[in-house]
Amino acid sequence: MDFGLHDKVAIVLAASKGLGRASAEALAAEGVRVVIGARNQTALEEVAQEIERTHGSAVLAVPTDVTKATDLETIMQAALQTFGHVDILVNNAGGPPSGTFEQFDDTHWQAAFELNLLSTVRMIRLVLPAMRARGSGRIINIVSTSVKQPIDNLLLSNSIRPGVIGLAKTLSTQLAPYNITVNNVCPGRILTDRIRQLARLDEQLQHGGNAEAILKEMARDIPMQRLGKPEELGALVAFLASQQAAYITGATIQVDGGVTRSLL
Ligand SMILES: NC(=O)c1ccc[n+]([C@@H]2O[C@H](COP(=O)([O-])OP(=O)(O)OC[C@H]3O[C@@H](n4cnc5c(N)ncnc54)[C@H](OP(=O)(O)O)[C@@H]3O)[C@@H](O)[C@H]2O)c1
C-alpha cells in the first residue's frame, strides 16, 4: 500500500533510539524527510546517517532536549529552513522515573510535567501555524498504556500522561476543519532500552541470567506471550501519518499484544 507520504516532512522527537527511532525509520521507509531530535548529539547523528543510508530519505539531526523551550524552537526552525514546512509531528520523550507517592516531591512532579506534557504542548504550538496555513497535518503523540490502565509503580506516568490525551482529544475537535489529525499511540511492553532498564535485564544478564527466560517472565501476562518490537509501533505511527488515516482523529490506540484489559 502506498501511504502517500513521499516527500512529506516529519519532526520526530526523542528519536535516537527505541520507539522514536523506530517511528522515524518507518516514516523514512515511506519516503518522508525526517528531522530527528534527542539530547546526545553523537548518537543522534549516527542514527540519522544509518536511517538515510538504509531508506534513502533525507534525515536531519538536531540536538534537542524536549524540556527546553528554546531547543524546540531550534528544531522547528531547522526543519523549516531545511525542508520548508512540517507535515507530521511525532511527540515523544524519555519516560518519568518509577516510584511511589512518598518518593516524589514537587521537583519530581514538575519534571515529569515538563518532560511528558509541557513538551507536547509547546511543540504542537510551534507546528500549528504552518499546518493550519497548509490545511493539513498529522500530530501523533507516543504515550503509554498507563493512560488506559494505570501501571503499578509508574505513578508519574499514570498521572501526567492522561493530560496528553485530554490535550489531543480537545485539539482534535478544534483542528479537524483544517484536516489536521491528532492521535495518541500507547506502547505496552516493547523491547527498548527503557524496558531493559525497568526490568534491569542487562544487570540480570551480566549475572548469568538467561535472556529468553527473563523476557518470557516479562511477557507472562501479555496475551501474545511476547514483548513487542519497536518497528511494530513504528508501523502504526506511519499509518496514522498516512493519507489513508485522514479520517482517524482523537483516537488513542495501544500497541501492546493485548495486555491492556480496559474496554476503551
Ligand atoms: N518501550 C516501552 O515498552 C514503553 C512502554 C510505555 C511507554 N513508553 C514510553 O515511550 C517513550 C519512549 O520510550 P523508549 O522505550 O523508546 O525509550 P528509550 O529506548 O530509552 O529511548 C528514549 C529516547 O528518548 C530520548 N530522550 C530522553 N529524554 C529526552 C529529552 N529530555 N529530550 C529529548 N530526547 C530525550 C533518548 O535520547 P537522549 O537520551 O540522547 O536524549 C532516546 O532517544 C518514553 O516516554 C517511555 O516511557 C515506552
The ligand as an SDF file (V2000), in Angstrom:
LIG
                    3D

 48 52  0  0  0  0  0  0  0  0999 V2000
    9.2290    0.7520   25.4730 N   0  0  0  0  0  0  0  0  0  0  0  0
    8.0550    0.5760   26.0150 C   0  0  0  0  0  0  0  0  0  0  0  0
    7.5470   -0.5370   26.1060 O   0  0  0  0  0  0  0  0  0  0  0  0
    7.2760    1.7420   26.5570 C   0  0  0  0  0  0  0  0  0  0  0  0
    6.0660    1.4860   27.2150 C   0  0  0  0  0  0  0  0  0  0  0  0
    5.3100    2.5400   27.6680 C   0  0  0  0  0  0  0  0  0  0  0  0
    5.7500    3.8490   27.4770 C   0  0  0  0  0  0  0  0  0  0  0  0
    6.9340    4.0520   26.8460 N   0  0  0  0  0  0  0  0  0  0  0  0
    7.3520    5.4560   26.6920 C   0  0  0  0  0  0  0  0  0  0  0  0
    7.7160    5.7290   25.3410 O   0  0  0  0  0  0  0  0  0  0  0  0
    8.7600    6.7110   25.3250 C   0  0  0  0  0  0  0  0  0  0  0  0
    9.9340    6.1790   24.5280 C   0  0  0  0  0  0  0  0  0  0  0  0
   10.3940    5.0100   25.1860 O   0  0  0  0  0  0  0  0  0  0  0  0
   11.5500    4.0740   24.6270 P   0  0  0  0  0  0  0  0  0  0  0  0
   11.2180    2.7130   25.1250 O   0  0  0  0  0  0  0  0  0  0  0  0
   11.7390    4.2830   23.1870 O   0  0  0  0  0  0  0  0  0  0  0  0
   12.7960    4.6350   25.4600 O   0  0  0  0  0  0  0  0  0  0  0  0
   14.3800    4.5480   25.1200 P   0  0  0  0  0  0  0  0  0  0  0  0
   14.6880    3.3770   24.2860 O   0  0  0  0  0  0  0  0  0  0  0  0
   15.0300    4.7000   26.4460 O   0  0  0  0  0  0  0  0  0  0  0  0
   14.6400    5.8600   24.2270 O   0  0  0  0  0  0  0  0  0  0  0  0
   14.4070    7.1220   24.7760 C   0  0  0  0  0  0  0  0  0  0  0  0
   14.7460    8.1890   23.7360 C   0  0  0  0  0  0  0  0  0  0  0  0
   14.3310    9.4360   24.2670 O   0  0  0  0  0  0  0  0  0  0  0  0
   15.4140   10.3530   24.2070 C   0  0  0  0  0  0  0  0  0  0  0  0
   15.2170   11.3070   25.2860 N   0  0  0  0  0  0  0  0  0  0  0  0
   15.1510   11.0560   26.6090 C   0  0  0  0  0  0  0  0  0  0  0  0
   14.9590   12.2010   27.2820 N   0  0  0  0  0  0  0  0  0  0  0  0
   14.8960   13.1890   26.3560 C   0  0  0  0  0  0  0  0  0  0  0  0
   14.7500   14.5970   26.4280 C   0  0  0  0  0  0  0  0  0  0  0  0
   14.6190   15.2370   27.6050 N   0  0  0  0  0  0  0  0  0  0  0  0
   14.7370   15.3050   25.2860 N   0  0  0  0  0  0  0  0  0  0  0  0
   14.8940   14.6800   24.0910 C   0  0  0  0  0  0  0  0  0  0  0  0
   15.0460   13.3610   23.9530 N   0  0  0  0  0  0  0  0  0  0  0  0
   15.0600   12.6310   25.0870 C   0  0  0  0  0  0  0  0  0  0  0  0
   16.6600    9.4960   24.3070 C   0  0  0  0  0  0  0  0  0  0  0  0
   17.8150   10.1090   23.7810 O   0  0  0  0  0  0  0  0  0  0  0  0
   18.7750   11.0670   24.6580 P   0  0  0  0  0  0  0  0  0  0  0  0
   18.9900   10.3730   25.9520 O   0  0  0  0  0  0  0  0  0  0  0  0
   20.0170   11.2260   23.8240 O   0  0  0  0  0  0  0  0  0  0  0  0
   18.0470   12.3640   24.8090 O   0  0  0  0  0  0  0  0  0  0  0  0
   16.2290    8.3160   23.4290 C   0  0  0  0  0  0  0  0  0  0  0  0
   16.3890    8.6380   22.0750 O   0  0  0  0  0  0  0  0  0  0  0  0
    9.0890    7.0020   26.7960 C   0  0  0  0  0  0  0  0  0  0  0  0
    8.3560    8.1170   27.2420 O   0  0  0  0  0  0  0  0  0  0  0  0
    8.5970    5.7630   27.5040 C   0  0  0  0  0  0  0  0  0  0  0  0
    8.3010    5.9730   28.8680 O   0  0  0  0  0  0  0  0  0  0  0  0
    7.7170    3.0630   26.3730 C   0  0  0  0  0  0  0  0  0  0  0  0
  1  2  1  0
  2  3  2  0
  2  4  1  0
  4  5  1  0
  4 48  2  0
  5  6  2  0
  6  7  1  0
  7  8  2  0
  8  9  1  0
  8 48  1  0
  9 10  1  0
  9 46  1  0
 10 11  1  0
 11 12  1  0
 11 44  1  0
 12 13  1  0
 13 14  1  0
 14 15  2  0
 14 16  1  0
 14 17  1  0
 17 18  1  0
 18 19  2  0
 18 20  1  0
 18 21  1  0
 21 22  1  0
 22 23  1  0
 23 24  1  0
 23 42  1  0
 24 25  1  0
 25 26  1  0
 25 36  1  0
 26 27  1  0
 26 35  1  0
 27 28  2  0
 28 29  1  0
 29 30  1  0
 29 35  2  0
 30 31  1  0
 30 32  2  0
 32 33  1  0
 33 34  2  0
 34 35  1  0
 36 37  1  0
 36 42  1  0
 37 38  1  0
 38 39  2  0
 38 40  1  0
 38 41  1  0
 42 43  1  0
 44 45  1  0
 44 46  1  0
 46 47  1  0
M  CHG  2   8   1  16  -1
M  END
$$$$
